[in-house]
Amino acid sequence: MAEREGMDFMRGAVVFGARQLLGYEFCVKLLEKGYAVNAQDYAFWQDRQQEEKWLFIGRNANLQYFNIEDREIDETLKEIEESSNNPLYYFFPLTDFYASDRPKIHEQLVFLLKKISVRSSISKSIIVFVQPSAIGKWNRNFSSEIETIKRDMWNKQGKIIEYCIPVDMSKGNGKFVYYQTNNTHEWQKLKMKEHLTDVTEQIISHLEEKNPDLI
């Protein structure tokens, strides 16, 4: 019982595409910061290397992993919401999804986002979109769907913060990312470090600074 009560006071995060490049780094940094992480990904999207890499964090007591296609989405979302007394961060590292030429994955993510957008709990949590720069949005249909869903979430008072990171973090423009919230709808510059793990760590720190009421 004491253990359960302790878990109720933990900060919670849900990461979709958790075993992909950026999604995995978010899981690592969130766990290091003491979050309870609910990791979600599509089984048919993963390769052997990703599965082996997951072993480094897979036994962490604060980490739960599920294959998205193994369960009904509504059931999964309800269980996630009921598992925590605190507001949740929902991380969508869209850079990983744009990097993959898999129409089925794009369709599944759009379906998932539409499900989330109509839930009453959307106003109690924060949706975090991590986007590539415009040059990385090569799939116009997918990009258009994401923008439409994002507007729907804004209209329903969803709390959204969006980050835009360069395609190539090794170049000079990798020292900055841009972010906007549904309160401002204006992109603002945020100075970042160049390494990918630093990007995820600093995005999380920035979220905590922007949203102290969710800590």
trRosetta pair geometry for C-beta under 8 A, 3 or more apart (Angstrom, degrees):
i j d omega theta_ij theta_ji phi_ij phi_ji
1 4 5.7 -54 -151 33 33 112
1 5 6.5 32 152 -18 66 104
2 5 5.7 -54 -149 35 33 111
2 6 6.4 37 151 -21 64 104
3 6 5.6 -54 -153 34 32 114
3 7 6.6 35 150 -22 65 103
4 7 5.6 -52 -152 31 34 113
4 8 6.8 42 149 -28 64 99
5 8 5.6 -46 -155 22 36 117
5 9 7.3 25 153 -11 62 102
6 9 6.3 -65 -162 36 36 103
6 10 7.2 48 143 -37 65 99
7 10 5.5 -42 -159 8 44 120
7 36 6.4 72 -159 -78 87 149
8 84 7.1 151 -138 -147 53 52
8 85 4.7 30 -168 14 99 120
8 86 7.4 137 171 -18 58 94
9 85 7.9 -15 -72 59 42 115
9 86 7.4 89 -143 -43 28 129
10 34 6.9 -137 -144 152 95 85
10 35 6.8 123 165 -150 100 35
10 36 4.5 88 115 -21 136 109
10 62 7.1 -151 -171 -136 157 116
10 84 7.7 -93 74 -127 82 108
10 86 7.4 -146 82 22 43 142
11 33 7.9 -40 66 120 134 103
11 34 6.9 78 36 104 103 86
11 35 4.9 -63 92 -111 94 80
11 36 7.1 172 84 19 43 76
11 86 6.4 -97 -117 115 44 153
11 89 7.9 25 166 -1 100 108
11 214 7.6 82 -136 142 105 81
11 215 6.5 -30 -91 -145 129 51
12 35 6.5 128 -118 -169 18 91
12 36 4.9 -28 -106 67 75 99
12 37 7.8 165 -157 -83 57 30
12 38 7.2 23 -173 -6 100 102
12 83 7.6 145 -128 98 152 97
12 84 4.3 -63 -24 -101 159 162
12 86 5.8 150 10 76 104 105
12 87 7.9 -169 54 102 99 34
12 88 4.6 -50 99 -110 107 87
12 89 7.3 178 102 24 56 72
13 26 7.8 -133 145 156 141 106
13 30 5.0 -100 51 -150 149 147
13 35 4.8 13 7 169 111 145
13 36 7.4 158 25 78 65 51
13 37 5.4 -18 71 -111 94 71
13 38 7.3 -166 97 29 46 72
13 88 6.5 152 -102 -168 29 80
13 89 4.3 -16 -115 65 86 102
13 90 7.8 175 -161 -79 62 24
13 91 6.2 28 179 -14 108 111
14 37 7.7 144 -98 -163 28 57
14 38 4.5 -22 -108 71 78 105
14 39 7.9 180 -157 -79 52 24
14 40 6.6 16 -178 -1 94 115
14 80 5.8 26 -85 -161 137 143
14 88 5.9 36 -7 165 100 130
14 89 7.1 -172 28 92 64 55
14 90 5.0 -11 65 -115 107 66
14 91 6.8 -174 89 23 52 74
15 18 4.5 99 105 -97 106 93
15 23 5.4 137 162 -161 113 87
15 26 5.2 164 -121 100 135 123
15 27 5.4 -128 45 -69 163 85
15 30 7.2 -161 -45 8 128 153
15 37 6.3 -3 2 -166 112 106
15 38 7.4 166 21 83 65 53
15 39 5.3 -14 62 -115 101 67
15 40 6.9 176 86 30 51 72
15 91 4.5 -11 -110 64 70 119
15 93 7.5 18 -163 -10 93 106
16 23 7.0 -95 96 -122 35 129
16 40 5.0 -23 -108 76 64 108
16 41 7.2 142 -169 -83 48 54
16 68 7.5 48 -140 -75 93 135
16 90 7.4 22 -12 -178 108 85
16 91 6.8 -172 22 89 70 64
16 92 5.5 -2 53 -105 117 68
16 93 7.7 -169 77 23 69 73
16 109 7.3 125 147 -126 136 97
16 112 7.0 149 -135 128 151 154
17 20 4.6 -28 169 18 96 126
17 22 7.7 25 114 70 120 85
17 23 4.1 -158 109 -60 78 149
17 40 7.8 9 -9 92 33 73
17 41 5.7 82 -128 -111 22 88
17 42 7.9 -10 -98 7 61 87
17 45 7.9 -67 -126 113 76 153
17 92 7.4 79 16 -151 116 53
17 93 5.5 -123 81 56 127 96
17 96 4.8 154 161 84 142 141
17 97 6.3 -107 -83 -55 152 90
17 109 7.9 7 -50 -98 111 125
18 23 4.6 -139 -116 155 20 118
18 24 6.6 91 162 -79 54 52
18 26 7.7 -104 -128 69 67 103
18 27 5.4 72 -162 -56 97 132
18 39 3.5 115 -154 -164 170 97
18 40 5.9 119 -14 48 116 35
18 41 4.7 -114 39 -43 80 108
18 65 6.8 -149 89 -124 149 93
19 23 6.5 -9 25 93 22 122
19 24 5.9 41 -147 -72 29 101
19 39 7.5 89 -45 167 74 123
19 41 4.6 -50 13 -33 98 175
19 45 8.0 144 70 95 109 99
19 46 5.3 8 99 -109 144 117
19 50 4.6 87 159 169 109 120
19 51 7.3 15 -161 -75 144 48
19 53 7.7 133 -160 74 86 107
19 54 5.7 -32 -120 -72 106 122
20 23 4.4 70 53 24 83 116
20 24 6.4 -157 76 -17 31 91
20 41 7.1 166 -19 -126 84 126
20 45 7.5 -39 -68 135 106 122
20 50 7.2 -18 -89 -126 36 139
20 93 6.9 -163 81 86 117 128
20 96 3.7 94 127 -159 146 144
20 97 8.0 154 46 -53 177 55
20 100 7.8 -89 -125 -38 137 130
21 24 6.4 -69 -161 28 13 106
21 25 7.1 3 153 -10 55 108
21 95 7.8 -77 76 107 111 105
21 96 5.7 177 41 -101 84 102
21 99 7.5 -6 23 58 130 161
21 196 7.5 -69 160 -170 100 154
22 25 5.6 -56 -151 37 38 112
22 26 6.5 42 151 -22 69 102
22 93 3.9 -176 100 -170 117 144
22 95 5.3 72 -7 66 153 116
22 96 5.2 -140 35 -45 99 105
22 130 6.5 -146 150 102 147 145
22 196 7.0 -123 -102 -170 74 114
22 200 6.9 167 -163 -76 77 115
23 26 5.7 -53 -153 32 33 112
23 27 6.7 35 150 -20 64 102
23 39 7.8 113 161 -148 107 96
23 41 7.0 127 128 -86 156 114
23 91 7.4 146 -126 117 74 117
23 93 4.7 -148 -65 32 71 136
23 96 5.6 -38 -18 -15 101 162
24 27 5.6 -53 -154 32 35 113
24 28 6.5 36 150 -21 67 103
24 50 7.5 -142 -64 -147 138 90
24 53 6.7 6 -150 123 154 128
24 54 7.5 -113 -122 -88 114 73
25 28 5.6 -48 -147 33 36 114
25 29 6.4 26 158 -11 67 107
25 196 5.7 -117 -92 138 167 102
25 197 5.4 -140 -151 -102 118 63
25 199 7.8 44 127 68 146 90
25 200 4.4 179 129 -18 106 156
26 29 6.1 -61 -145 42 30 103
26 30 6.0 29 159 -20 67 112
26 91 5.3 175 167 156 158 163
26 93 6.3 -157 -17 -52 137 126
26 200 5.0 -141 -82 -151 58 126
26 204 7.5 146 -143 -60 77 114
27 30 5.9 -59 -143 38 25 110
27 31 6.3 25 160 -18 63 109
27 37 5.5 118 -140 169 77 157
27 39 5.5 24 -107 -94 131 124
27 57 6.3 137 129 112 114 160
27 63 7.0 62 -172 -124 110 122
28 31 6.1 -63 -155 36 24 108
28 32 6.4 23 152 -19 63 109
28 57 6.1 -128 -96 -71 72 149
28 197 7.2 -49 87 -131 134 105
28 200 7.6 78 61 101 92 150
29 32 5.5 -52 -146 36 35 114
29 33 6.4 26 156 -12 66 108
29 197 6.8 158 -62 -166 114 78
29 200 4.8 171 6 120 149 110
29 201 4.7 -148 -137 -84 139 70
29 204 5.7 -172 128 -3 123 149
30 33 5.9 -63 -149 43 30 105
30 35 4.1 -54 174 49 91 135
30 37 5.0 111 105 -81 129 121
30 204 6.5 -168 -83 -112 70 145
31 34 7.7 67 -179 -57 31 15
31 35 6.5 -84 -78 57 32 81
31 37 5.8 -63 -66 -5 83 135
31 57 6.2 166 16 -155 167 123
31 60 5.4 -6 -150 171 140 167
31 62 5.9 151 -131 81 85 117
31 63 6.1 -19 -94 -61 126 109
33 204 6.3 -163 -11 143 161 144
34 62 7.5 -133 -163 -128 40 172
35 62 6.9 136 100 155 43 131
36 62 4.9 -119 -110 -165 57 91
36 64 8.0 22 173 1 88 100
36 84 7.1 175 73 -90 135 120
37 60 8.0 31 41 97 114 131
37 62 6.2 71 16 131 79 87
37 63 5.0 -8 67 -111 103 72
37 64 7.3 -174 96 31 58 64
38 64 5.2 -13 -117 66 65 105
38 66 7.5 -5 -177 10 87 109
38 80 5.5 174 105 -124 174 106
38 83 7.5 115 -69 69 135 149
39 63 6.2 11 -7 -167 119 94
39 64 6.7 179 25 87 76 48
39 65 4.5 -23 74 -104 109 74
39 66 7.3 158 86 23 59 62
40 65 7.7 170 -78 -154 32 55
40 66 5.6 -16 -108 68 74 90
40 67 7.9 103 -156 -146 63 10
40 68 5.1 72 178 -72 103 94
40 76 7.5 89 -109 171 135 141
41 45 6.6 -121 169 64 95 120
41 46 6.5 78 132 -59 130 115
41 65 7.6 -21 20 -162 98 98
41 67 6.8 -48 79 -118 63 53
41 68 6.5 -134 99 -15 12 100
42 45 4.1 72 81 0 104 117
42 46 7.3 -180 90 -22 59 86
42 67 6.8 66 -142 -162 27 79
42 68 5.4 -43 -80 39 65 113
42 69 6.0 61 -135 -19 79 109
42 105 6.2 -150 32 -116 158 92
42 108 6.4 84 -84 99 139 160
43 46 6.2 -61 -160 21 36 113
43 67 4.3 5 -46 -136 103 132
43 69 6.3 -97 17 41 99 114
43 70 7.4 77 -24 -43 127 100
44 69 7.4 16 1 11 102 154
44 104 7.9 -26 94 103 133 137
45 100 7.2 15 -153 -161 110 164
45 102 6.6 159 -115 96 97 174
45 105 5.6 83 -94 -97 128 128
46 50 4.8 -124 -157 80 90 134
46 51 5.9 94 152 -53 126 90
47 50 5.3 98 55 9 67 102
47 51 7.3 -131 102 -4 36 92
48 51 5.7 -58 -150 38 34 112
48 52 6.3 31 155 -18 69 107
49 52 5.9 -56 -147 38 30 109
49 53 6.2 32 154 -21 64 108
50 53 5.6 -53 -145 36 31 113
50 54 6.5 41 153 -30 62 103
51 54 5.6 -48 -154 23 32 118
51 55 7.7 48 147 -32 56 90
52 55 5.9 -35 -170 4 42 117
53 56 6.2 -36 179 7 51 112
54 57 6.6 -77 -166 51 50 84
54 58 5.0 66 145 -59 84 111
54 65 7.5 58 -172 -96 133 163
55 58 5.3 -42 -119 14 31 125
55 59 7.9 24 -169 -16 57 95
57 60 5.3 -22 -177 -11 72 122
57 63 6.1 103 148 -40 96 170
58 63 6.9 -128 -142 101 28 138
58 65 6.9 -40 -133 -8 84 142
60 63 4.2 68 76 4 103 115
66 70 6.6 -130 -179 52 87 120
66 71 6.7 -30 177 12 130 127
66 76 6.8 180 113 -132 157 121
67 70 4.3 84 78 -15 100 114
68 71 7.5 -96 -172 46 33 80
68 73 7.3 20 -174 -96 93 86
68 76 7.3 -20 -139 -67 64 177
68 108 7.1 114 109 163 139 127
68 112 7.1 -39 -165 -89 140 138
69 108 7.6 -49 -76 -141 98 143
71 75 5.6 -112 165 80 107 117
71 76 5.0 121 100 -60 125 104
72 75 4.2 78 72 8 100 111
72 76 6.8 -172 89 -11 50 85
73 76 5.6 -56 -149 36 33 113
73 77 6.2 29 157 -17 68 106
73 111 7.4 -166 -35 129 165 98
73 112 5.9 -152 -137 -115 140 74
73 115 5.0 49 126 116 133 179
74 77 5.9 -55 -145 38 30 108
74 78 6.2 31 156 -20 64 108
74 115 6.4 -129 -73 -164 71 126
75 78 5.9 -56 -147 36 28 111
75 79 6.4 27 156 -18 63 108
76 79 5.9 -60 -151 37 28 109
76 80 6.4 30 153 -21 65 106
77 80 5.6 -52 -148 33 32 113
77 81 6.4 30 156 -17 65 107
77 115 6.6 -168 -25 134 152 115
77 116 6.6 -168 -119 -94 142 75
77 119 6.4 -129 148 -75 141 157
77 121 8.0 176 162 49 105 137
78 81 5.9 -58 -150 38 30 109
78 82 6.2 19 157 -12 66 113
79 82 5.9 -61 -142 43 29 105
79 83 6.2 37 157 -35 64 108
80 83 5.9 -57 -151 22 26 115
80 84 7.6 -13 165 9 58 104
80 88 7.0 35 152 -87 104 174
81 84 7.4 -90 -165 45 27 84
81 88 7.4 -114 -105 0 58 137
81 119 7.9 -154 -57 167 150 142
81 121 5.1 -80 -123 -115 140 170
84 88 6.1 114 66 -68 148 103
86 214 7.5 106 170 -168 100 67
87 124 5.3 -148 -111 155 94 76
87 125 5.0 171 -170 -100 85 58
87 126 6.9 68 151 -9 120 83
87 214 4.7 -82 76 -131 127 97
88 125 4.5 -14 60 -128 74 125
88 126 7.6 -148 100 35 45 67
89 125 7.0 -172 -80 -176 21 95
89 126 5.2 -20 -112 70 67 100
89 128 5.8 14 -174 -11 99 124
89 207 6.7 48 -114 167 140 152
89 214 7.4 104 -58 150 88 144
90 116 6.9 135 -174 -154 169 151
90 125 6.0 70 -16 137 101 130
90 126 7.1 -172 24 92 73 48
90 127 5.0 -22 66 -113 111 61
90 128 6.5 174 82 22 52 75
91 128 4.9 -21 -107 71 60 116
91 130 7.2 10 -168 -9 87 113
92 109 7.7 115 -150 -165 116 117
92 113 7.5 39 -104 -90 155 111
92 127 7.1 4 2 -175 115 87
92 128 6.7 169 25 87 69 59
92 129 5.2 -18 70 -108 109 61
92 130 6.9 -177 91 21 56 73
93 96 4.9 52 111 2 105 110
93 97 7.6 147 101 -9 62 87
93 130 4.7 -15 -121 58 57 124
94 97 5.1 -56 -154 40 54 113
94 98 6.0 52 149 -20 80 102
94 129 5.9 13 -14 -167 123 86
94 130 6.0 179 24 76 75 57
94 131 5.1 -2 65 -99 128 58
94 132 7.1 -118 104 -6 91 75
94 146 6.8 63 -126 -131 146 155
95 98 5.9 -54 -144 39 31 108
95 99 6.3 33 155 -24 63 110
95 130 5.9 -54 -7 120 102 96
95 131 6.8 128 -57 -172 77 18
95 132 4.7 113 -112 -57 84 88
95 136 6.8 -7 -130 146 79 150
95 165 6.6 -34 -67 59 144 112
96 99 5.7 -57 -149 33 29 114
96 100 6.8 17 156 -13 62 110
97 100 6.1 -64 -152 37 32 105
97 105 6.4 -160 -139 131 87 114
97 106 6.5 120 176 -94 109 71
97 109 5.9 -7 -126 -25 149 169
97 142 7.5 -162 137 173 111 140
98 132 5.3 -107 66 8 154 129
98 136 5.4 82 127 148 146 94
98 137 6.0 -77 -129 -105 140 49
98 138 6.8 124 -174 26 97 81
98 139 6.6 -157 -133 22 74 105
98 142 7.3 170 -99 104 73 139
98 143 8.0 46 -103 -72 113 92
99 132 7.9 128 -52 -52 84 141
99 136 7.7 -26 -69 -170 73 111
100 105 5.9 -5 106 63 133 154
102 105 3.9 50 103 9 117 115
102 106 6.8 160 93 -14 65 83
103 106 5.5 -56 -149 37 37 113
103 107 6.2 38 154 -20 70 104
104 107 5.7 -52 -148 36 32 112
104 108 6.3 33 153 -20 65 106
105 108 5.7 -55 -147 36 31 111
105 109 6.4 29 155 -18 65 106
106 109 5.9 -56 -147 36 29 108
106 110 6.4 30 155 -18 64 106
106 139 6.7 -104 -107 137 156 160
106 141 8.0 84 145 97 145 96
106 142 4.5 -76 -156 -108 133 122
106 145 7.8 114 166 51 99 144
107 110 5.8 -56 -149 36 30 111
107 111 6.4 32 153 -20 64 107
108 111 5.6 -54 -151 35 31 114
108 112 6.4 33 151 -20 65 106
109 112 5.5 -53 -148 36 34 114
109 113 6.3 33 155 -18 67 105
110 113 5.8 -54 -146 37 30 110
110 114 6.4 33 154 -21 63 105
110 142 7.4 -130 -57 -138 119 69
110 145 4.7 -25 -120 150 129 141
110 146 7.4 -102 -100 -67 87 62
110 149 7.0 -165 -148 -40 72 142
111 114 5.9 -56 -152 34 29 112
111 115 6.7 32 150 -21 62 104
112 115 5.7 -55 -155 32 33 114
112 116 6.6 28 151 -16 66 105
113 116 5.6 -53 -148 37 35 111
113 117 6.2 40 153 -28 67 106
113 146 7.3 33 79 -120 176 64
113 149 4.7 46 132 173 124 160
114 117 5.6 -51 -144 30 32 115
114 118 7.0 18 161 -11 62 105
114 149 6.1 -103 -76 -113 64 118
115 118 6.7 -70 -159 36 27 99
115 119 7.1 34 149 -34 62 105
116 119 5.8 -53 -157 15 38 117
116 122 6.5 114 158 -92 75 106
116 127 7.4 123 139 -100 136 125
116 153 8.0 2 111 -96 95 118
117 122 6.5 49 -140 -93 31 154
117 149 5.6 -134 -56 -164 148 89
117 152 5.0 44 -178 107 140 119
117 153 5.1 -101 -124 -74 95 83
117 156 6.8 130 -179 27 76 147
117 158 7.1 -64 -132 -52 68 152
118 122 8.0 124 53 -26 9 135
119 122 5.4 127 76 -36 79 90
120 123 7.2 -42 172 18 54 101
121 124 5.2 -62 -165 38 65 114
121 125 6.3 31 148 -3 91 111
122 125 6.8 -78 -146 47 30 91
122 127 7.4 -5 -156 -38 89 119
122 153 6.3 -134 -180 -142 138 89
122 156 6.0 40 86 112 140 122
122 157 7.7 126 104 83 98 68
122 158 4.4 -48 155 -102 112 99
123 156 7.2 -117 -61 138 94 82
123 157 4.9 18 -108 106 110 106
123 158 6.4 -102 -81 -94 52 43
123 159 7.0 94 -152 -17 41 89
125 159 6.9 -159 101 51 34 110
126 159 4.6 -62 -105 107 68 113
126 160 7.3 153 -164 -95 66 24
126 161 6.4 3 -177 9 113 102
126 207 7.2 147 117 -160 153 114
126 211 6.1 -48 -65 -102 155 169
126 214 6.2 -43 -15 -81 125 169
127 153 6.3 -40 29 -180 158 155
127 158 5.9 10 5 162 127 119
127 159 6.8 149 16 86 74 58
127 160 4.7 -23 68 -106 103 77
127 161 7.6 164 83 27 55 57
128 160 7.9 168 -81 -156 29 57
128 161 5.7 -12 -111 69 71 88
128 162 7.7 162 -161 -91 46 37
128 163 7.4 10 -175 1 89 103
128 203 7.7 111 -174 159 134 118
128 207 6.7 -29 -97 -100 134 137
129 146 7.6 123 -141 -180 140 118
129 150 7.0 -27 -34 -101 159 121
129 160 6.9 12 0 -169 106 103
129 161 7.7 -172 31 94 71 42
129 162 4.4 -10 66 -117 105 85
129 163 7.2 -176 94 29 57 62
130 162 7.8 179 -80 -160 28 56
130 163 4.9 -10 -117 65 69 105
130 165 6.5 5 -177 0 94 115
130 203 7.0 3 -98 -145 120 163
131 136 7.9 155 162 77 70 119
131 137 7.5 -4 -174 -69 105 112
131 162 6.2 15 -4 -178 116 102
131 163 6.8 174 26 87 71 49
131 164 4.9 -26 76 -103 100 70
131 165 7.4 157 80 19 47 68
132 135 7.5 -93 140 71 110 62
132 136 2.8 -68 134 82 142 145
132 137 6.2 179 72 -49 102 69
132 164 7.3 26 135 -156 14 72
132 165 6.7 -54 -116 69 44 71
132 166 7.8 17 -158 168 71 15
132 167 5.5 48 -163 -84 115 78
133 136 5.5 95 56 7 60 103
133 137 7.9 -121 107 -11 36 90
133 164 5.9 86 -89 171 57 105
133 165 7.3 -102 -37 93 79 30
133 166 5.6 9 -23 -118 126 45
133 167 5.9 -88 35 -27 102 85
134 137 5.7 -55 -156 24 42 112
135 167 6.0 -78 86 -23 106 138
136 167 4.5 169 -68 -87 116 108
137 140 7.4 83 140 -90 94 48
137 142 7.9 -153 -163 83 83 96
137 143 4.4 69 -177 -90 121 139
139 142 3.9 29 114 24 121 118
139 143 6.1 153 90 -18 67 88
140 143 5.5 -57 -143 40 32 113
140 144 6.1 35 158 -23 67 106
141 144 5.8 -54 -147 34 28 112
141 145 6.5 30 153 -20 62 105
142 145 5.8 -54 -152 33 31 112
142 146 6.5 31 152 -19 64 105
143 146 5.7 -54 -151 34 32 112
143 147 6.4 30 154 -18 65 106
144 147 5.8 -55 -148 36 31 110
144 148 6.4 33 154 -21 65 106
145 148 5.8 -56 -151 34 30 112
145 149 6.5 27 155 -15 65 107
146 149 5.9 -59 -150 39 30 108
146 150 6.2 34 152 -24 65 108
147 150 5.5 -52 -146 34 31 116
147 151 6.6 33 155 -19 64 102
148 151 5.9 -55 -154 33 30 109
148 152 6.6 32 149 -19 63 105
149 152 5.5 -53 -152 34 36 115
149 153 6.4 37 151 -20 67 103
150 153 5.7 -53 -152 34 32 112
150 154 6.5 36 149 -21 64 103
150 160 6.6 120 -154 -161 87 165
150 162 7.6 26 -142 -72 138 137
151 154 5.5 -49 -149 33 35 115
151 155 6.4 35 153 -19 66 105
152 155 5.7 -56 -150 36 31 111
152 156 6.5 16 155 -7 65 110
153 156 5.9 -66 -147 45 31 102
153 158 3.6 -53 176 42 88 150
153 160 5.7 94 116 -53 128 131
153 182 7.7 -121 112 -80 91 148
154 157 7.9 42 177 -69 32 17
154 158 6.4 -73 -69 51 26 92
154 160 6.4 -68 -76 21 77 134
154 182 4.6 -173 -120 -138 93 125
158 182 7.0 112 85 -17 70 166
159 181 7.9 -20 -169 -163 69 103
159 182 6.9 -147 -139 34 33 122
159 211 7.8 95 164 -111 138 132
160 181 6.7 153 89 -155 60 57
160 182 4.7 79 48 -33 95 114
161 179 6.3 7 179 -175 94 112
161 180 7.5 -180 -151 90 57 36
161 181 4.9 -23 -102 -99 77 83
161 182 7.9 -100 -69 -5 47 76
161 207 6.6 167 72 -111 153 87
161 210 6.6 106 -102 103 154 155
161 211 7.8 -120 -26 -38 143 123
162 179 6.5 161 84 -152 50 62
162 180 5.4 -11 57 58 100 80
162 181 7.6 173 16 -86 73 34
163 177 5.4 16 -173 152 99 133
163 178 7.2 151 -157 81 52 45
163 179 4.9 -22 -99 -97 67 90
163 190 7.9 -57 -130 41 100 138
163 203 5.7 -46 -59 -125 167 121
164 177 6.1 167 77 -173 52 82
164 178 4.5 -8 52 59 108 95
164 179 7.3 -169 15 -76 73 40
164 187 7.0 -20 20 -133 133 123
165 169 7.1 -9 166 -84 111 101
165 174 7.8 38 -176 -136 86 71
165 177 4.7 -29 -95 -115 70 117
165 192 7.8 -42 -120 50 99 167
165 199 6.2 56 -124 -163 145 141
166 169 5.9 145 75 -84 102 51
166 171 6.7 -120 151 58 152 104
166 173 5.0 133 -88 108 145 99
166 174 4.8 -107 50 -88 138 66
166 176 8.0 81 -31 71 112 64
166 177 7.4 -123 -11 -96 73 72
168 171 4.8 58 104 -3 110 109
168 174 6.6 -92 111 -61 57 118
169 174 3.9 113 -158 -141 48 135
169 194 5.6 136 158 -173 93 68
169 195 7.3 107 137 -119 136 13
169 196 6.2 154 42 -71 167 72
169 199 6.8 -91 -123 -45 143 140
170 174 6.2 91 15 -9 13 157
170 194 6.9 73 -111 -179 36 120
171 174 5.4 123 62 -14 58 102
172 175 6.3 -33 180 0 52 110
173 176 6.4 -64 -171 45 58 93
174 192 7.5 -88 156 85 60 108
174 194 5.0 67 117 -131 120 80
175 191 6.4 -17 153 -153 85 76
175 192 6.3 170 180 64 35 66
175 193 7.7 -13 -132 -126 63 18
175 194 6.4 -30 -83 -73 64 84
176 189 5.4 -24 -165 -162 127 99
176 190 6.7 138 -159 71 71 44
176 191 5.8 -44 -100 -106 75 46
176 192 6.2 134 -119 20 19 89
177 189 7.9 146 81 -154 34 53
177 190 5.4 -24 68 65 79 100
177 192 5.1 38 -2 -15 97 141
177 199 7.0 101 -41 -145 139 103
177 203 7.6 -22 68 -83 159 99
178 187 4.4 12 172 -173 128 109
178 188 6.5 149 -157 68 75 32
178 189 5.9 -41 -101 -96 76 49
178 190 6.9 152 -110 15 23 85
179 187 7.1 137 65 -148 21 63
179 188 5.9 -33 64 60 73 85
179 190 5.5 27 2 -13 112 131
179 206 7.1 -176 -36 143 167 146
180 184 6.0 -128 -157 80 81 103
180 185 6.2 47 175 -142 127 19
180 186 5.9 177 -123 73 111 27
180 187 5.0 -63 -54 -87 114 50
180 188 6.7 133 -84 8 63 79
181 184 5.4 72 56 21 83 93
181 185 7.9 -73 82 -45 46 40
181 210 7.3 -177 -67 178 139 139
182 185 6.8 30 -143 -63 37 79
184 188 7.4 11 111 -27 158 116
190 202 7.8 162 146 142 119 117
190 206 6.3 18 -156 -112 151 152
192 198 6.9 138 173 123 87 101
192 199 5.7 44 176 -110 137 73
192 202 5.4 166 -130 83 88 153
193 198 3.6 -57 78 142 124 149
193 199 7.0 -132 69 -58 75 57
193 202 6.5 151 17 -28 92 142
194 198 6.9 46 55 57 36 136
195 198 4.4 88 65 6 87 109
195 199 7.1 -148 96 -13 45 83
196 199 5.5 -50 -153 26 35 115
196 200 6.8 28 154 -13 66 100
197 200 6.0 -52 -152 37 37 107
197 201 6.2 36 151 -18 67 109
198 201 5.6 -57 -144 41 33 112
198 202 6.0 25 160 -14 68 110
199 202 6.2 -62 -144 41 24 103
199 203 6.3 28 156 -22 63 107
200 203 5.7 -53 -146 34 30 113
200 204 6.5 30 156 -18 63 105
201 204 5.9 -58 -155 35 30 110
201 205 6.4 27 151 -16 65 108
202 205 5.4 -49 -142 39 38 113
202 206 6.1 43 155 -22 67 103
203 206 5.6 -54 -148 36 30 113
203 207 6.4 36 151 -23 63 103
204 207 5.6 -51 -151 31 32 115
204 208 6.6 32 152 -18 64 104
205 208 5.7 -54 -152 35 33 112
205 209 6.5 31 151 -17 65 106
206 209 5.6 -56 -149 38 34 110
206 210 6.1 27 155 -15 68 109
207 210 5.9 -61 -143 41 28 106
207 211 5.9 -22 172 25 67 114
208 211 6.8 -77 -129 59 20 78
208 212 7.2 58 170 -90 59 56
208 215 5.7 69 -149 -84 89 121
209 212 7.3 -3 -155 -57 24 87
211 214 4.4 1 144 21 114 116
211 215 7.2 142 109 -33 75 83
212 215 5.5 -44 -156 12 48 119
